């Protein structure tokens, strides 16, 4: 998945702060940038493009006569359709199931019981919050495990998208659980939130919103350095020639030279991806090892051009700003609704004040519900920035053929519907549909008509928008 998209898809300070990792996940079926064809299909698709690995300018190549849209539709096999339909169904089932779990915890009085256990473990608020968070997270993890297992393990193995052992998959789930508990509980983020609620019942949402910005920025900074290495091994790119070409592309894009890494994602998935994430000392360019084995060099360069577009167009920072504003709005609405619900059901739930740690399931439920309802708007913004990055990748590489081939691989490997219904696209798709991206790849050539680029600006006087790079 694209790291810049995370900022857009996480209009969620509280969804990141209050919702356990195994709670509501309103994911989308197309979060990976590029996919991989089966071996026979890949050989057929790439046989006519073997000469594209030369150093010649993309605009000087003779285009290969291929009907990309026809190939795209042919690649959407009955097997791919079955996978796509199941994933879409799960995306709608998850929030409903999570809502039912949250309501059960509240109306059964179980949340109050967990609060009593937490209070018995210590008198300090930090201890009480940490104990409650741990217990509640484990409860939600167990309750939602069947869906998570079917979605993340069974389907991926059934459709040949993963060979990871069950033990390895479960270990990753456990790591996610521990990361959530550490950054929310051990690091006293949740304690700070409840302290602010206790001291300002009317304006707590504003104070929490104000601390959201440094938390979001800090998370973006430390994720590549602290979190990502917990799940995979990152090593310097072994292909030094490819590294030089990527760094050259980055220099043309005006991105400071950083190390290029490869990561052993093949341990978890057969999909592949590439991304630029972090900033400052944590900024890095990362290629999945599956990408290196499955994609042509020109396709990789286009994908990297797309990812660099996110950086140059400041999508990460725009996403952070969007997330922060959205967090403020969600916090305000959550505060209003929570007070009214406690006035009506608080006695039955076993708590009547929002600063009672037993209110955590209520806050989680409300934030999850609001995040799901906001998903069409968030995904709409995400589709816009992804489209801009596609345009940037085309402008800096001028390799329409490589872009179209990369998108064909995306659709085949992700097994997502290339032409989804308007409702499914509006509700779930964080990226443009595959048909939209392929059409853009084969039609966007402003340089052929002497027209200026939309986004890419040369970084040196030796290069101009009107001439091949």
One Martini backbone bead per residue (centre of mass of N, CA, C, O) as a GRO file, in nm:
protein
  469
    1UNK     BB    1   0.099   0.033   0.014
    2UNK     BB    2   0.060   0.361   0.033
    3UNK     BB    3   0.189   0.585   0.254
    4UNK     BB    4   0.036   0.844   0.180
    5UNK     BB    5  -0.250   0.717   0.214
    6UNK     BB    6  -0.258   0.692   0.517
    7UNK     BB    7  -0.323   0.986   0.583
    8UNK     BB    8  -0.601   0.978   0.440
    9UNK     BB    9  -0.715   0.706   0.570
   10UNK     BB   10  -0.644   0.864   0.867
   11UNK     BB   11  -0.905   1.024   0.974
   12UNK     BB   12  -0.794   0.937   1.307
   13UNK     BB   13  -0.695   0.994   1.578
   14UNK     BB   14  -0.885   0.802   1.741
   15UNK     BB   15  -0.848   0.557   1.562
   16UNK     BB   16  -0.544   0.550   1.663
   17UNK     BB   17  -0.592   0.588   1.987
   18UNK     BB   18  -0.869   0.404   2.062
   19UNK     BB   19  -0.847   0.180   1.849
   20UNK     BB   20  -0.791  -0.119   1.821
   21UNK     BB   21  -0.637  -0.311   1.589
   22UNK     BB   22  -0.899  -0.527   1.580
   23UNK     BB   23  -1.091  -0.339   1.500
   24UNK     BB   24  -1.218  -0.140   1.300
   25UNK     BB   25  -1.189  -0.206   0.933
   26UNK     BB   26  -1.207   0.016   0.649
   27UNK     BB   27  -1.117  -0.107   0.389
   28UNK     BB   28  -0.958  -0.165   0.069
   29UNK     BB   29  -0.915  -0.339  -0.249
   30UNK     BB   30  -0.662  -0.112  -0.359
   31UNK     BB   31  -0.375  -0.055  -0.180
   32UNK     BB   32  -0.200  -0.155  -0.410
   33UNK     BB   33  -0.017  -0.046  -0.665
   34UNK     BB   34   0.122  -0.326  -0.757
   35UNK     BB   35   0.117  -0.624  -0.935
   36UNK     BB   36   0.106  -0.982  -1.022
   37UNK     BB   37   0.138  -1.216  -1.239
   38UNK     BB   38   0.132  -1.492  -1.355
   39UNK     BB   39   0.375  -1.652  -1.507
   40UNK     BB   40   0.247  -1.691  -1.790
   41UNK     BB   41   0.128  -1.402  -1.815
   42UNK     BB   42   0.395  -1.250  -1.776
   43UNK     BB   43   0.541  -1.362  -2.023
   44UNK     BB   44   0.334  -1.252  -2.230
   45UNK     BB   45   0.340  -0.947  -2.143
   46UNK     BB   46   0.678  -0.917  -2.159
   47UNK     BB   47   0.785  -1.013  -2.440
   48UNK     BB   48   0.720  -0.725  -2.594
   49UNK     BB   49   0.916  -0.558  -2.352
   50UNK     BB   50   1.230  -0.624  -2.325
   51UNK     BB   51   1.354  -0.347  -2.454
   52UNK     BB   52   1.272  -0.151  -2.198
   53UNK     BB   53   1.571  -0.176  -2.037
   54UNK     BB   54   1.686   0.054  -2.154
   55UNK     BB   55   1.831   0.392  -2.170
   56UNK     BB   56   1.630   0.502  -2.335
   57UNK     BB   57   1.400   0.704  -2.415
   58UNK     BB   58   1.067   0.666  -2.391
   59UNK     BB   59   0.984   0.857  -2.640
   60UNK     BB   60   1.169   0.670  -2.851
   61UNK     BB   61   0.983   0.446  -2.850
   62UNK     BB   62   0.805   0.187  -2.981
   63UNK     BB   63   0.500   0.120  -2.960
   64UNK     BB   64   0.299  -0.123  -2.838
   65UNK     BB   65   0.050  -0.315  -2.982
   66UNK     BB   66  -0.204  -0.280  -2.737
   67UNK     BB   67  -0.496  -0.392  -2.560
   68UNK     BB   68  -0.530  -0.303  -2.244
   69UNK     BB   69  -0.833  -0.322  -2.183
   70UNK     BB   70  -0.869  -0.612  -2.276
   71UNK     BB   71  -0.663  -0.734  -2.080
   72UNK     BB   72  -0.794  -0.640  -1.821
   73UNK     BB   73  -1.062  -0.800  -1.861
   74UNK     BB   74  -0.929  -1.081  -1.896
   75UNK     BB   75  -0.791  -1.081  -1.604
   76UNK     BB   76  -1.093  -1.091  -1.493
   77UNK     BB   77  -1.155  -1.355  -1.353
   78UNK     BB   78  -1.350  -1.559  -1.176
   79UNK     BB   79  -1.148  -1.570  -0.943
   80UNK     BB   80  -1.115  -1.264  -0.909
   81UNK     BB   81  -1.413  -1.206  -0.859
   82UNK     BB   82  -1.444  -1.370  -0.603
   83UNK     BB   83  -1.237  -1.218  -0.436
   84UNK     BB   84  -1.356  -0.935  -0.464
   85UNK     BB   85  -1.637  -0.994  -0.344
   86UNK     BB   86  -1.539  -1.087  -0.067
   87UNK     BB   87  -1.391  -0.826   0.012
   88UNK     BB   88  -1.632  -0.637  -0.005
   89UNK     BB   89  -1.808  -0.780   0.203
   90UNK     BB   90  -1.610  -0.745   0.439
   91UNK     BB   91  -1.597  -0.432   0.441
   92UNK     BB   92  -1.907  -0.427   0.538
   93UNK     BB   93  -1.904  -0.626   0.783
   94UNK     BB   94  -1.699  -0.518   0.991
   95UNK     BB   95  -1.853  -0.265   1.111
   96UNK     BB   96  -2.097  -0.425   1.209
   97UNK     BB   97  -1.949  -0.618   1.397
   98UNK     BB   98  -1.806  -0.403   1.570
   99UNK     BB   99  -2.065  -0.274   1.672
  100UNK     BB  100  -2.174  -0.523   1.820
  101UNK     BB  101  -1.940  -0.558   2.012
  102UNK     BB  102  -1.959  -0.282   2.151
  103UNK     BB  103  -2.253  -0.314   2.252
  104UNK     BB  104  -2.207  -0.566   2.422
  105UNK     BB  105  -2.000  -0.447   2.620
  106UNK     BB  106  -2.193  -0.230   2.728
  107UNK     BB  107  -2.483  -0.381   2.786
  108UNK     BB  108  -2.346  -0.611   2.974
  109UNK     BB  109  -2.120  -0.460   3.168
  110UNK     BB  110  -1.819  -0.533   3.092
  111UNK     BB  111  -1.680  -0.261   3.109
  112UNK     BB  112  -1.721  -0.225   3.416
  113UNK     BB  113  -1.566  -0.479   3.494
  114UNK     BB  114  -1.295  -0.390   3.378
  115UNK     BB  115  -1.272  -0.140   3.553
  116UNK     BB  116  -1.260  -0.285   3.825
  117UNK     BB  117  -0.999  -0.435   3.767
  118UNK     BB  118  -0.823  -0.186   3.713
  119UNK     BB  119  -0.866  -0.058   3.999
  120UNK     BB  120  -0.744  -0.309   4.155
  121UNK     BB  121  -0.440  -0.261   4.025
  122UNK     BB  122  -0.476   0.059   4.084
  123UNK     BB  123  -0.475   0.420   4.153
  124UNK     BB  124  -0.353   0.501   3.902
  125UNK     BB  125  -0.446   0.609   3.598
  126UNK     BB  126  -0.231   0.472   3.423
  127UNK     BB  127  -0.288   0.185   3.520
  128UNK     BB  128  -0.588   0.172   3.454
  129UNK     BB  129  -0.562   0.228   3.151
  130UNK     BB  130  -0.369  -0.003   3.078
  131UNK     BB  131  -0.542  -0.238   3.177
  132UNK     BB  132  -0.795  -0.181   3.015
  133UNK     BB  133  -0.670  -0.175   2.735
  134UNK     BB  134  -0.567  -0.465   2.740
  135UNK     BB  135  -0.835  -0.612   2.790
  136UNK     BB  136  -1.000  -0.487   2.556
  137UNK     BB  137  -0.813  -0.567   2.324
  138UNK     BB  138  -0.839  -0.873   2.372
  139UNK     BB  139  -1.142  -0.893   2.334
  140UNK     BB  140  -1.151  -0.782   2.044
  141UNK     BB  141  -0.955  -0.979   1.919
  142UNK     BB  142  -1.124  -1.232   1.971
  143UNK     BB  143  -1.398  -1.137   1.845
  144UNK     BB  144  -1.246  -1.061   1.549
  145UNK     BB  145  -1.077  -1.306   1.451
  146UNK     BB  146  -1.243  -1.457   1.234
  147UNK     BB  147  -1.231  -1.227   1.024
  148UNK     BB  148  -0.927  -1.180   1.017
  149UNK     BB  149  -0.854  -1.471   0.932
  150UNK     BB  150  -1.020  -1.486   0.670
  151UNK     BB  151  -0.908  -1.229   0.536
  152UNK     BB  152  -0.576  -1.253   0.598
  153UNK     BB  153  -0.551  -1.584   0.539
  154UNK     BB  154  -0.750  -1.761   0.383
  155UNK     BB  155  -0.783  -1.596   0.118
  156UNK     BB  156  -0.481  -1.561   0.048
  157UNK     BB  157  -0.441  -1.876   0.016
  158UNK     BB  158  -0.673  -1.958  -0.171
  159UNK     BB  159  -0.557  -1.728  -0.400
  160UNK     BB  160  -0.230  -1.717  -0.396
  161UNK     BB  161  -0.110  -1.454  -0.199
  162UNK     BB  162   0.010  -1.671   0.015
  163UNK     BB  163   0.273  -1.856   0.234
  164UNK     BB  164   0.215  -1.801   0.511
  165UNK     BB  165   0.211  -1.897   0.809
  166UNK     BB  166   0.016  -1.906   1.078
  167UNK     BB  167   0.234  -1.827   1.280
  168UNK     BB  168   0.329  -1.574   1.128
  169UNK     BB  169   0.059  -1.428   1.118
  170UNK     BB  170   0.003  -1.427   1.423
  171UNK     BB  171   0.259  -1.272   1.498
  172UNK     BB  172   0.177  -1.009   1.353
  173UNK     BB  173  -0.075  -0.961   1.521
  174UNK     BB  174   0.076  -0.941   1.790
  175UNK     BB  175   0.250  -0.699   1.716
  176UNK     BB  176   0.020  -0.501   1.668
  177UNK     BB  177  -0.084  -0.519   1.953
  178UNK     BB  178   0.176  -0.420   2.099
  179UNK     BB  179   0.202  -0.150   1.959
  180UNK     BB  180  -0.062  -0.032   2.058
  181UNK     BB  181  -0.010  -0.062   2.362
  182UNK     BB  182   0.246   0.106   2.375
  183UNK     BB  183   0.150   0.384   2.230
  184UNK     BB  184  -0.114   0.408   2.426
  185UNK     BB  185  -0.015   0.304   2.719
  186UNK     BB  186   0.280   0.324   2.795
  187UNK     BB  187   0.247   0.547   2.631
  188UNK     BB  188   0.053   0.818   2.768
  189UNK     BB  189  -0.191   0.886   2.569
  190UNK     BB  190  -0.456   0.789   2.702
  191UNK     BB  191  -0.405   0.928   2.970
  192UNK     BB  192  -0.411   1.215   2.856
  193UNK     BB  193  -0.700   1.210   2.755
  194UNK     BB  194  -0.835   1.152   3.033
  195UNK     BB  195  -0.722   1.401   3.171
  196UNK     BB  196  -0.862   1.609   2.986
  197UNK     BB  197  -1.150   1.517   3.042
  198UNK     BB  198  -1.142   1.570   3.354
  199UNK     BB  199  -1.059   1.891   3.326
  200UNK     BB  200  -1.252   1.913   3.036
  201UNK     BB  201  -1.563   1.831   2.950
  202UNK     BB  202  -1.616   2.051   2.719
  203UNK     BB  203  -1.294   2.082   2.578
  204UNK     BB  204  -1.134   1.815   2.524
  205UNK     BB  205  -1.146   1.787   2.212
  206UNK     BB  206  -0.954   2.028   2.160
  207UNK     BB  207  -0.700   1.934   2.318
  208UNK     BB  208  -0.670   1.668   2.170
  209UNK     BB  209  -0.646   1.798   1.889
  210UNK     BB  210  -0.379   1.954   1.949
  211UNK     BB  211  -0.208   1.684   2.009
  212UNK     BB  212  -0.236   1.542   1.733
  213UNK     BB  213  -0.023   1.664   1.550
  214UNK     BB  214   0.243   1.561   1.686
  215UNK     BB  215   0.155   1.262   1.672
  216UNK     BB  216   0.136   1.233   1.365
  217UNK     BB  217   0.421   1.330   1.298
  218UNK     BB  218   0.571   1.128   1.479
  219UNK     BB  219   0.465   0.875   1.340
  220UNK     BB  220   0.588   0.937   1.057
  221UNK     BB  221   0.885   0.937   1.161
  222UNK     BB  222   0.905   0.643   1.323
  223UNK     BB  223   0.801   0.411   1.150
  224UNK     BB  224   1.060   0.335   0.976
  225UNK     BB  225   1.247   0.291   1.245
  226UNK     BB  226   1.044   0.113   1.446
  227UNK     BB  227   0.801  -0.050   1.316
  228UNK     BB  228   0.873  -0.192   1.045
  229UNK     BB  229   1.118  -0.377   1.160
  230UNK     BB  230   0.921  -0.576   1.318
  231UNK     BB  231   0.818  -0.724   1.030
  232UNK     BB  232   1.091  -0.652   0.870
  233UNK     BB  233   1.367  -0.666   0.645
  234UNK     BB  234   1.610  -0.411   0.592
  235UNK     BB  235   1.800  -0.353   0.291
  236UNK     BB  236   2.011  -0.279   0.076
  237UNK     BB  237   2.022  -0.248  -0.247
  238UNK     BB  238   2.166  -0.484  -0.462
  239UNK     BB  239   2.093  -0.319  -0.720
  240UNK     BB  240   2.297  -0.071  -0.827
  241UNK     BB  241   2.177   0.015  -1.094
  242UNK     BB  242   1.890   0.069  -0.995
  243UNK     BB  243   1.968   0.265  -0.777
  244UNK     BB  244   2.085   0.482  -0.966
  245UNK     BB  245   1.818   0.530  -1.121
  246UNK     BB  246   1.648   0.615  -0.879
  247UNK     BB  247   1.831   0.850  -0.782
  248UNK     BB  248   1.808   1.004  -1.046
  249UNK     BB  249   1.505   1.043  -1.031
  250UNK     BB  250   1.509   1.189  -0.758
  251UNK     BB  251   1.682   1.428  -0.852
  252UNK     BB  252   1.478   1.524  -1.068
  253UNK     BB  253   1.251   1.557  -0.831
  254UNK     BB  254   1.402   1.682  -0.565
  255UNK     BB  255   1.510   1.443  -0.394
  256UNK     BB  256   1.685   1.353  -0.153
  257UNK     BB  257   1.941   1.157  -0.099
  258UNK     BB  258   1.885   0.814  -0.036
  259UNK     BB  259   1.835   0.521   0.067
  260UNK     BB  260   1.788   0.203  -0.080
  261UNK     BB  261   1.543  -0.043  -0.019
  262UNK     BB  262   1.483  -0.378   0.079
  263UNK     BB  263   1.203  -0.607   0.136
  264UNK     BB  264   1.069  -0.914   0.288
  265UNK     BB  265   0.750  -0.957   0.178
  266UNK     BB  266   0.739  -1.264   0.092
  267UNK     BB  267   0.658  -1.368   0.381
  268UNK     BB  268   0.345  -1.250   0.335
  269UNK     BB  269   0.351  -1.191   0.009
  270UNK     BB  270   0.292  -1.168  -0.357
  271UNK     BB  271   0.288  -0.896  -0.358
  272UNK     BB  272   0.366  -0.556  -0.475
  273UNK     BB  273   0.592  -0.275  -0.394
  274UNK     BB  274   0.643   0.087  -0.348
  275UNK     BB  275   0.816   0.347  -0.145
  276UNK     BB  276   0.783   0.666   0.018
  277UNK     BB  277   0.903   0.754   0.348
  278UNK     BB  278   0.906   0.983   0.557
  279UNK     BB  279   1.136   1.220   0.720
  280UNK     BB  280   1.431   1.316   0.702
  281UNK     BB  281   1.596   1.070   0.871
  282UNK     BB  282   1.343   0.863   0.770
  283UNK     BB  283   1.386   0.874   0.483
  284UNK     BB  284   1.268   0.641   0.221
  285UNK     BB  285   1.338   0.386  -0.019
  286UNK     BB  286   1.109   0.114  -0.112
  287UNK     BB  287   1.142  -0.238  -0.200
  288UNK     BB  288   1.005  -0.512  -0.281
  289UNK     BB  289   1.111  -0.827  -0.355
  290UNK     BB  290   0.876  -0.893  -0.547
  291UNK     BB  291   0.928  -0.660  -0.738
  292UNK     BB  292   1.215  -0.740  -0.832
  293UNK     BB  293   1.111  -1.021  -0.957
  294UNK     BB  294   0.832  -0.915  -1.129
  295UNK     BB  295   0.959  -0.652  -1.250
  296UNK     BB  296   1.040  -0.426  -1.455
  297UNK     BB  297   1.243  -0.158  -1.464
  298UNK     BB  298   1.041   0.046  -1.592
  299UNK     BB  299   0.813  -0.012  -1.391
  300UNK     BB  300   0.963   0.069  -1.137
  301UNK     BB  301   1.016   0.363  -1.224
  302UNK     BB  302   0.723   0.445  -1.237
  303UNK     BB  303   0.648   0.380  -0.947
  304UNK     BB  304   0.856   0.575  -0.830
  305UNK     BB  305   0.736   0.826  -0.965
  306UNK     BB  306   0.474   0.810  -0.812
  307UNK     BB  307   0.592   0.825  -0.523
  308UNK     BB  308   0.742   1.095  -0.571
  309UNK     BB  309   0.487   1.259  -0.615
  310UNK     BB  310   0.397   1.258  -0.323
  311UNK     BB  311   0.637   1.423  -0.226
  312UNK     BB  312   0.639   1.674  -0.416
  313UNK     BB  313   0.314   1.727  -0.359
  314UNK     BB  314   0.266   1.697  -0.046
  315UNK     BB  315   0.072   1.462   0.055
  316UNK     BB  316   0.153   1.406   0.343
  317UNK     BB  317   0.096   1.693   0.458
  318UNK     BB  318  -0.194   1.708   0.358
  319UNK     BB  319  -0.284   1.457   0.513
  320UNK     BB  320  -0.224   1.562   0.794
  321UNK     BB  321  -0.414   1.806   0.781
  322UNK     BB  322  -0.669   1.644   0.719
  323UNK     BB  323  -0.658   1.463   0.970
  324UNK     BB  324  -0.670   1.688   1.180
  325UNK     BB  325  -0.937   1.815   1.100
  326UNK     BB  326  -1.098   1.551   1.118
  327UNK     BB  327  -1.040   1.502   1.417
  328UNK     BB  328  -1.181   1.746   1.533
  329UNK     BB  329  -1.459   1.675   1.423
  330UNK     BB  330  -1.484   1.394   1.558
  331UNK     BB  331  -1.447   1.485   1.850
  332UNK     BB  332  -1.689   1.672   1.865
  333UNK     BB  333  -1.907   1.464   1.793
  334UNK     BB  334  -1.835   1.260   2.010
  335UNK     BB  335  -1.894   1.441   2.254
  336UNK     BB  336  -2.194   1.490   2.198
  337UNK     BB  337  -2.294   1.194   2.182
  338UNK     BB  338  -2.182   1.076   2.447
  339UNK     BB  339  -2.344   1.250   2.647
  340UNK     BB  340  -2.625   1.152   2.550
  341UNK     BB  341  -2.584   0.848   2.596
  342UNK     BB  342  -2.518   0.861   2.900
  343UNK     BB  343  -2.787   0.987   2.990
  344UNK     BB  344  -2.947   0.722   2.895
  345UNK     BB  345  -2.722   0.458   2.954
  346UNK     BB  346  -2.518   0.480   3.193
  347UNK     BB  347  -2.647   0.305   3.415
  348UNK     BB  348  -2.637   0.041   3.247
  349UNK     BB  349  -2.320   0.052   3.190
  350UNK     BB  350  -2.163   0.185   3.464
  351UNK     BB  351  -2.146   0.492   3.350
  352UNK     BB  352  -2.146   0.882   3.373
  353UNK     BB  353  -1.846   0.936   3.275
  354UNK     BB  354  -1.597   1.007   3.044
  355UNK     BB  355  -1.344   0.969   3.254
  356UNK     BB  356  -1.421   0.687   3.248
  357UNK     BB  357  -1.263   0.406   3.133
  358UNK     BB  358  -1.537   0.261   3.045
  359UNK     BB  359  -1.568   0.457   2.780
  360UNK     BB  360  -1.388   0.338   2.554
  361UNK     BB  361  -1.596   0.177   2.382
  362UNK     BB  362  -1.762   0.425   2.308
  363UNK     BB  363  -1.542   0.587   2.165
  364UNK     BB  364  -1.465   0.370   1.962
  365UNK     BB  365  -1.739   0.338   1.829
  366UNK     BB  366  -1.780   0.631   1.733
  367UNK     BB  367  -1.520   0.662   1.568
  368UNK     BB  368  -1.569   0.424   1.380
  369UNK     BB  369  -1.835   0.523   1.263
  370UNK     BB  370  -1.731   0.796   1.157
  371UNK     BB  371  -1.510   0.679   0.976
  372UNK     BB  372  -1.701   0.524   0.792
  373UNK     BB  373  -1.876   0.770   0.701
  374UNK     BB  374  -1.604   0.924   0.593
  375UNK     BB  375  -1.486   0.743   0.368
  376UNK     BB  376  -1.575   0.874   0.099
  377UNK     BB  377  -1.414   1.137   0.143
  378UNK     BB  378  -1.136   1.015   0.189
  379UNK     BB  379  -1.124   0.851  -0.077
  380UNK     BB  380  -1.159   1.091  -0.265
  381UNK     BB  381  -0.892   1.225  -0.188
  382UNK     BB  382  -0.713   0.983  -0.254
  383UNK     BB  383  -0.780   0.960  -0.555
  384UNK     BB  384  -0.665   1.234  -0.629
  385UNK     BB  385  -0.364   1.189  -0.541
  386UNK     BB  386  -0.320   0.934  -0.710
  387UNK     BB  387  -0.365   1.070  -0.981
  388UNK     BB  388  -0.137   1.275  -0.954
  389UNK     BB  389   0.089   1.060  -0.929
  390UNK     BB  390   0.043   0.935  -1.204
  391UNK     BB  391   0.108   1.188  -1.365
  392UNK     BB  392   0.393   1.227  -1.258
  393UNK     BB  393   0.508   0.955  -1.352
  394UNK     BB  394   0.463   1.018  -1.654
  395UNK     BB  395   0.628   1.287  -1.672
  396UNK     BB  396   0.914   1.176  -1.566
  397UNK     BB  397   0.918   0.917  -1.779
  398UNK     BB  398   0.749   0.882  -2.045
  399UNK     BB  399   0.607   0.574  -1.984
  400UNK     BB  400   0.321   0.442  -2.083
  401UNK     BB  401   0.375   0.140  -2.114
  402UNK     BB  402   0.477   0.082  -1.826
  403UNK     BB  403   0.224   0.181  -1.683
  404UNK     BB  404   0.022  -0.016  -1.810
  405UNK     BB  405   0.164  -0.275  -1.718
  406UNK     BB  406   0.152  -0.218  -1.415
  407UNK     BB  407  -0.162  -0.207  -1.400
  408UNK     BB  408  -0.217  -0.491  -1.496
  409UNK     BB  409  -0.076  -0.625  -1.255
  410UNK     BB  410  -0.247  -0.511  -1.041
  411UNK     BB  411  -0.520  -0.641  -1.119
  412UNK     BB  412  -0.432  -0.938  -1.120
  413UNK     BB  413  -0.322  -0.961  -0.824
  414UNK     BB  414  -0.557  -0.816  -0.658
  415UNK     BB  415  -0.838  -0.900  -0.779
  416UNK     BB  416  -0.978  -0.647  -0.879
  417UNK     BB  417  -1.215  -0.450  -0.992
  418UNK     BB  418  -1.181  -0.251  -1.277
  419UNK     BB  419  -1.522  -0.204  -1.280
  420UNK     BB  420  -1.686  -0.080  -1.057
  421UNK     BB  421  -1.925   0.024  -0.891
  422UNK     BB  422  -2.004   0.333  -0.791
  423UNK     BB  423  -2.048   0.259  -0.491
  424UNK     BB  424  -1.788   0.102  -0.434
  425UNK     BB  425  -1.595   0.321  -0.519
  426UNK     BB  426  -1.702   0.543  -0.321
  427UNK     BB  427  -1.660   0.365  -0.052
  428UNK     BB  428  -1.360   0.192  -0.102
  429UNK     BB  429  -1.179   0.353  -0.302
  430UNK     BB  430  -0.844   0.492  -0.280
  431UNK     BB  431  -0.833   0.440  -0.586
  432UNK     BB  432  -0.841   0.430  -0.885
  433UNK     BB  433  -0.948   0.260  -1.116
  434UNK     BB  434  -0.805   0.061  -1.341
  435UNK     BB  435  -0.935   0.185  -1.594
  436UNK     BB  436  -0.847   0.476  -1.530
  437UNK     BB  437  -0.537   0.421  -1.529
  438UNK     BB  438  -0.507   0.304  -1.812
  439UNK     BB  439  -0.625   0.541  -1.969
  440UNK     BB  440  -0.412   0.740  -1.873
  441UNK     BB  441  -0.156   0.590  -1.974
  442UNK     BB  442  -0.254   0.595  -2.295
  443UNK     BB  443  -0.333   0.930  -2.309
  444UNK     BB  444  -0.100   1.078  -2.151
  445UNK     BB  445   0.065   1.333  -2.384
  446UNK     BB  446   0.156   1.650  -2.381
  447UNK     BB  447   0.444   1.650  -2.523
  448UNK     BB  448   0.325   1.584  -2.816
  449UNK     BB  449   0.167   1.894  -2.808
  450UNK     BB  450   0.327   2.119  -2.641
  451UNK     BB  451   0.245   2.074  -2.350
  452UNK     BB  452   0.228   2.116  -2.029
  453UNK     BB  453   0.276   2.020  -1.735
  454UNK     BB  454   0.115   1.972  -1.428
  455UNK     BB  455   0.379   1.892  -1.220
  456UNK     BB  456   0.640   1.854  -1.359
  457UNK     BB  457   0.967   1.993  -1.281
  458UNK     BB  458   1.254   2.074  -1.368
  459UNK     BB  459   1.592   2.079  -1.203
  460UNK     BB  460   1.723   2.167  -1.484
  461UNK     BB  461   1.853   2.321  -1.775
  462UNK     BB  462   1.881   2.032  -1.936
  463UNK     BB  463   1.570   2.031  -1.877
  464UNK     BB  464   1.248   1.996  -2.033
  465UNK     BB  465   0.908   1.958  -2.085
  466UNK     BB  466   0.956   1.927  -2.414
  467UNK     BB  467   1.175   1.717  -2.340
  468UNK     BB  468   1.332   1.449  -2.304
  469UNK     BB  469   1.497   1.310  -2.018
   0.00000   0.00000   0.00000
